[in-house]
């Protein structure tokens, strides 16, 4: 965990003090207007939070949209590293998160000191780091990537350039197969995507023979092998919208189905099963920490608030900016090839 969270003081309104008769949705809308706030919700948030948000989307896209607004406050309904990115891109804005404990298993698996020591073992390698990491790890990296930009950026690097990839080993292995590049992988995984079962997905497909499988590349290779489409959350949403298919098995965090049902009404979506065939394994326990009550409180208290030293912010901004500079150029070059 980073030390960039500022908690409420002892006098702040706490969850137990909320009037049970309060219309939380109406109060959140009132506070948003009163405080000139913009509410961001990741696709993995509960549907009720998504429906209240000004923007719903992937983490980096949300931060960029918030930076382009004239809002004084950014309320990021997601996990901690996402709110940190919002602060990195909008240092002048107050950035709050409903629950300071909303972390990420990938971030937790890759602590800054261990990452720094790992990098030191490979001085000739360029470090590509997935955005699911702390600000400290970003500042120690050469280029930050997202699941949608990583392939373009890897292909833009010289063919003889050795690469380190952290923290998700499944995403890294997928990119190795896609690009043919040899990469040294950090051994982290997402606790949600690792729980899906290829055997149970195949069994579900036999029960729904017309269903197409859409999977996030954070899934293990066995899941990707049975998928009809592999892509980032936004790419998966585009796939189910554009596809002629009417049934889909979704191998990523279950709450994305809320947007699928809104975007493609009439189509049917099944959460991918885990090993026992019936687990609720597609729900991220970190994302689930955010609730309407906590959203109301963080607007009321302007906390938990993301703060970070300016040198850390600038250090983390540098590899983020490299990604933003490289990704469009890399995609144009690939499209022209």
C-alpha positions in Angstrom: 0.0 0.0 0.0 1.2 3.5 -0.7 1.2 6.4 1.8 -0.8 8.7 -0.5 -4.2 8.4 1.2 -5.4 11.1 3.6 -8.1 9.8 5.9 -11.0 11.8 7.5 -10.3 13.3 10.9 -12.1 12.1 14.0 -14.9 14.7 13.6 -15.9 13.6 10.1 -19.3 12.1 9.5 -19.0 8.3 9.6 -21.2 5.6 8.0 -23.0 4.8 11.2 -24.2 8.5 11.5 -26.1 8.4 8.2 -29.8 8.9 8.6 -31.3 5.6 7.4 -34.2 7.5 5.8 -31.9 9.7 3.7 -32.4 9.6 0.0 -28.7 8.8 -0.8 -29.0 9.2 -4.6 -30.6 12.6 -4.3 -28.0 13.7 -1.7 -25.2 12.5 -3.9 -26.5 14.5 -6.8 -27.0 17.6 -4.5 -23.4 17.3 -3.2 -22.0 16.8 -6.6 -23.5 20.1 -7.8 -22.6 21.9 -4.5 -19.0 20.8 -4.6 -18.5 21.0 -8.4 -17.5 17.4 -8.4 -17.3 14.8 -11.2 -18.1 11.2 -10.3 -16.2 8.5 -12.1 -17.2 4.8 -12.0 -15.2 1.9 -13.3 -17.1 -0.8 -15.2 -16.5 -3.1 -12.2 -18.6 -1.0 -9.8 -22.1 -1.9 -8.7 -24.8 -0.8 -11.2 -26.3 1.7 -8.8 -23.0 3.5 -8.7 -22.5 3.3 -12.4 -25.9 4.9 -13.0 -25.0 7.8 -10.7 -21.7 8.5 -12.4 -20.9 11.3 -14.8 -18.5 8.9 -16.7 -18.3 5.1 -16.7 -15.3 3.4 -18.3 -11.7 2.1 -18.1 -9.4 3.6 -15.4 -7.1 5.8 -17.6 -9.9 7.0 -19.9 -11.9 8.1 -16.8 -8.9 10.0 -15.4 -8.4 11.8 -18.7 -12.0 12.7 -19.0 -12.0 14.1 -15.5 -8.9 16.1 -16.2 -10.7 17.8 -19.2 -13.6 19.0 -17.0 -13.7 22.2 -14.9 -14.6 20.2 -11.8 -13.0 21.1 -8.5 -13.3 17.5 -7.1 -12.9 14.1 -8.7 -14.7 11.2 -6.9 -13.2 8.0 -8.3 -15.4 4.9 -7.6 -12.8 2.3 -8.4 -9.7 1.2 -6.6 -6.8 3.1 -5.1 -4.3 3.0 -8.1 -7.1 4.5 -10.3 -7.6 7.4 -8.0 -3.8 8.0 -7.9 -3.8 8.2 -11.7 -6.5 10.8 -11.5 -4.4 12.8 -9.1 -1.3 12.4 -11.3 -3.2 13.9 -14.2 -5.1 16.5 -12.2 -2.9 17.8 -9.4 -4.9 20.9 -8.9 -8.2 19.0 -8.3 -9.2 17.3 -5.0 -9.4 13.6 -5.6 -11.3 11.3 -3.3 -12.2 7.6 -3.2 -15.1 6.1 -1.3 -13.0 3.5 0.5 -9.3 3.8 1.2 -9.0 0.1 1.5 -10.1 -0.5 -2.1 -6.8 -1.9 -3.4 -5.8 -4.3 -6.1 -4.2 -7.8 -5.9 -1.9 -6.8 -8.8 -0.7 -3.6 -7.0 -0.3 -5.6 -3.7 1.8 -8.2 -5.5 4.3 -5.6 -6.7 5.8 -3.5 -4.0 8.1 -0.6 -4.9 11.2 -1.9 -3.1 10.9 -5.4 -4.6 10.2 -4.0 -8.0 13.3 -1.7 -7.9 15.5 -4.7 -6.9 14.0 -6.8 -9.8 14.7 -4.0 -12.3 18.3 -3.8 -11.1 18.8 -7.4 -12.2 18.0 -6.5 -15.8 19.8 -3.1 -16.5 19.5 -3.5 -20.3 15.7 -4.1 -20.2 13.0 -1.5 -20.8 10.3 -1.7 -18.1 6.8 -1.9 -19.4 4.4 -1.8 -16.4 0.7 -2.4 -16.5 -1.3 0.6 -15.1 -2.6 -1.6 -12.2 0.3 -0.6 -9.9 1.1 2.0 -7.3 2.4 5.5 -8.1 5.7 4.5 -6.6 6.1 1.6 -9.1 5.0 3.8 -12.0 7.7 6.2 -11.1 10.3 3.4 -11.2 9.0 2.3 -14.7 10.0 3.3 -18.2 6.6 3.1 -19.9 3.1 2.5 -18.4 0.7 0.4 -20.6 -3.0 -0.5 -20.5 -4.4 -3.8 -21.8 -5.5 -2.0 -24.9 -2.3 -0.1 -25.6 0.3 -2.6 -24.6 0.6 -4.6 -27.9 0.9 -1.4 -29.9 3.7 -0.1 -27.7 5.6 -3.4 -27.6 5.5 -3.5 -31.4 6.9 0.1 -31.5 10.0 -0.9 -29.6 13.1 -2.1 -31.4 13.0 -5.8 -32.1 16.2 -6.4 -30.2 15.1 -4.4 -27.1 14.7 -6.8 -24.1 11.5 -6.1 -22.1 10.4 -6.4 -18.4 6.7 -6.7 -17.9 4.9 -6.3 -14.6 2.8 -7.0 -12.6 0.4 -9.3 -14.4 2.0 -12.5 -15.7 -1.1 -13.6 -17.6 -1.3 -10.4 -19.5 2.4 -10.5 -20.1 2.3 -14.1 -21.4 -0.6 -13.1 -23.7 1.4 -10.2 -25.1 4.4 -12.5 -25.6 2.2 -14.8 -27.7 0.7 -12.0 -29.7 4.0 -10.1 -30.4 6.5 -12.9 -30.4 8.7 -10.9 -28.1 10.7 -12.5 -25.3 9.8 -10.8 -22.0 10.8 -11.3 -18.3 7.5 -11.4 -16.4 6.7 -10.3 -12.8 4.7 -13.2 -11.2 1.6 -11.2 -10.2 -2.0 -12.1 -11.0 -5.5 -10.7 -10.6 -7.5 -12.7 -8.0 -10.7 -12.3 -10.1 -9.5 -13.4 -13.5 -7.4 -16.3 -12.2 -10.5 -18.0 -10.7 -12.4 -18.7 -13.9 -12.4 -22.4 -15.0 -11.9 -23.4 -18.7 -13.6 -26.7 -18.0 -16.7 -25.0 -16.5 -16.8 -22.5 -19.4 -16.7 -25.3 -21.9 -19.5 -27.0 -20.0 -21.5 -23.8 -20.0 -20.9 -23.5 -23.8 -22.4 -26.9 -24.3 -25.5 -25.8 -22.4 -25.6 -22.6 -24.6 -24.1 -23.6 -27.9 -24.6 -20.2 -29.5 -22.9 -18.3 -26.7 -19.6 -16.5 -27.5 -16.9 -16.2 -24.9 -15.4 -12.8 -24.3 -12.3 -12.7 -22.0 -10.0 -10.2 -20.5 -6.2 -10.9 -21.2 -5.6 -11.0 -17.4 -7.2 -14.5 -17.5 -4.9 -17.5 -17.7 -4.0 -19.0 -21.1 -6.5 -21.9 -20.6 -9.3 -19.3 -20.5 -8.1 -17.3 -23.5 -7.8 -20.6 -25.5 -11.6 -21.1 -25.3 -12.4 -17.4 -25.9 -14.0 -16.1 -29.1 -12.7 -12.6 -28.2 -9.9 -11.4 -26.0 -9.7 -7.7 -25.1 -9.8 -4.9 -22.6 -13.0 -4.0 -20.9 -13.9 -1.4 -23.5 -12.9 -3.8 -26.3 -15.1 -6.5 -24.8 -18.1 -4.1 -24.6 -17.5 -3.2 -28.3 -17.4 -6.8 -29.2 -20.7 -7.8 -27.6 -22.3 -4.6 -29.1 -21.1 -5.2 -32.6 -21.4 -9.0 -32.7 -24.3 -10.7 -34.4 -24.4 -13.1 -31.5 -27.1 -12.9 -29.0 -25.6 -14.8 -26.0 -22.2 -14.2 -24.4 -20.2 -15.8 -21.6 -18.2 -13.0 -19.9 -14.8 -13.8 -18.4 -14.1 -10.6 -16.6 -15.5 -8.9 -13.5 -19.2 -9.5 -13.4 -20.4 -5.9 -13.0 -19.4 -5.0 -16.6 -22.6 -6.9 -17.5 -24.6 -3.9 -16.2 -23.2 -1.8 -19.1 -23.6 -4.7 -21.6 -27.3 -4.9 -20.7 -27.7 -1.2 -21.1 -25.7 -1.0 -24.4 -27.0 -4.2 -26.0 -30.6 -4.8 -24.7 -32.1 -8.1 -25.8 -28.8 -9.9 -25.6 -28.1 -12.4 -22.9 -25.0 -12.5 -20.7 -23.6 -15.2 -18.5 -20.9 -14.6 -15.9 -18.0 -17.1 -16.5 -18.0 -19.8 -13.9 -15.3 -20.8 -11.5 -13.9 -24.2 -10.7 -17.0 -25.3 -8.7 -19.3 -24.1 -11.4 -21.3 -21.9 -9.1 -19.0 -19.6 -7.3 -19.4 -15.8 -7.3 -15.8 -15.6 -8.4 -16.3 -12.8 -10.9 -16.9 -10.1 -8.3 -13.8 -8.1 -7.2 -13.8 -7.8 -3.4 -11.9 -4.6 -3.6 -14.3 -2.9 -6.0 -17.2 -4.1 -3.8 -15.9 -2.0 -0.9 -17.3 1.1 -2.6 -21.0 1.6 -1.7 -23.6 4.4 -2.1 -23.1 5.2 1.6 -19.4 5.6 1.2 -19.8 7.6 -2.0 -22.1 10.0 0.0 -19.6 10.2 2.8 -16.6 10.9 0.7 -18.4 13.8 -1.0 -19.5 15.1 2.4 -16.1 14.8 4.0 -13.9 15.4 0.9 -12.1 12.3 2.1 -10.4 9.8 2.0 -8.4 12.1 -0.2 -5.5 11.2 -2.5 -2.3 13.2 -1.8 1.2 12.6 -3.0 4.5 14.5 -3.0 5.1 16.5 -6.2 8.3 14.6 -7.0 6.5 11.3 -6.9 3.6 12.7 -9.0 6.0 13.9 -11.7 8.0 10.7 -11.6 4.8 8.7 -12.2 3.6 11.1 -14.8 6.7 10.6 -17.0 6.0 6.9 -18.0 2.3 7.6 -18.2 3.0 10.4 -20.7 5.3 8.1 -22.6 2.4 5.7 -23.1 0.1 8.5 -24.2 2.7 9.8 -26.7 3.6 6.3 -28.0 0.2 4.5 -28.3 -1.3 6.6 -31.1 1.9 6.6 -33.1 2.3 2.9 -32.6 -1.3 2.2 -33.7 -1.0 4.4 -36.8 2.2 2.5 -37.8 0.5 -0.9 -37.3 -2.6 0.2 -39.2 -0.4 1.3 -42.1 1.6 -1.9 -42.2 
